[in-house]
Amino acid sequence: MSELDQIFGYQISAARSLLGMGQSELAEAAAISIPTLRRMEASDGPASGLRNNVMAVRRVLEAAGVVFISENGGGAGVRLAKPRG
């Protein structure tokens, strides 16, 4: 996974929290198991797991309005996208 699309376990957990989404809901939407998602979120550093599973989780969260903020010296994070309008 390139640094550009790398996400951290805590970013996944924070994104779910911002959306009010449970682990089971995200796992189902990303077509992965709940234990797989739990391992990703518990990762110390970049989210562990198969690249396609991590990217599936990222796509679901981004489609729901999450923006992943890269490390870029200030620390990686997440925020909700500004509504279009």
N, C-alpha and C positions, 0 to 999 in steps of 0.2 A: 504494500500500500504506500503510495507516495505521501510525502509530508502534506501536500495540498488537500488530500482527502482523509488524512488520519484524524480520528477522533478518540477521545479519552473516555474511559468508563464513567467518570464523574460527569462528563458532559451529557451522556445518554440519560443518566439518572436525573440531572438537573432539567434537561429538556422535557422529560416525562412529567416532572413536577410542574413546570410552567404550563403545560398543556392539561394538567389534571388527569393524566392517562396512567392507568395501572399497568403493571408488568404483563399481565395476561392479555390485555388489549393490544399492547405494542407487539408482543410476541406473535399473536395471531395475525395482526396486520402485516408483519414482516415475514410471516410463514417460517418462524423458527420456534424452538421449544422454550418454555419458561426457564428451565435450567441453563440453557445457552445464553439467554438474555441476562440472567443473574450473574453468570461468569463474566460476561462483557462488562457489566456495571461494576463488578468487584475488582476489575483489573487495576493493578497499580501501574499506571501509565497508559499507553495506547490500548484501546479496547481489544481484548484477546478474542480469538475465534477465526473462523474462515473468512477470508476477505469478502466473499459474496454475502455472508450473513451480516457482517458489520455494515456493508454498503446497503443492504436491504433495510436495516434499522435506520440508517441515516436518511435514506430516501423517504421512508414513512414519516419521520420526524420533520424533515424539510417540507414535505407536502402539507403537513399540518401547520406550518408557519414558523418553524424554528430556524434560526440562522446560527450556524456554528462559527465561532470566532476563533481564528488560529492563534497559536502561541505568540507569535510576533513580538516577543520581549515583554509583553504585559500579562501573560498567562492566558491559556485557552479558556473559553467560556461559551455561553449560549445566550441568545436573546430571542424575543419574538419579533418577527418581521413587522415593519410598519404597515398597517392596512393600506391597500391601494384605494384611491378614491379621490 
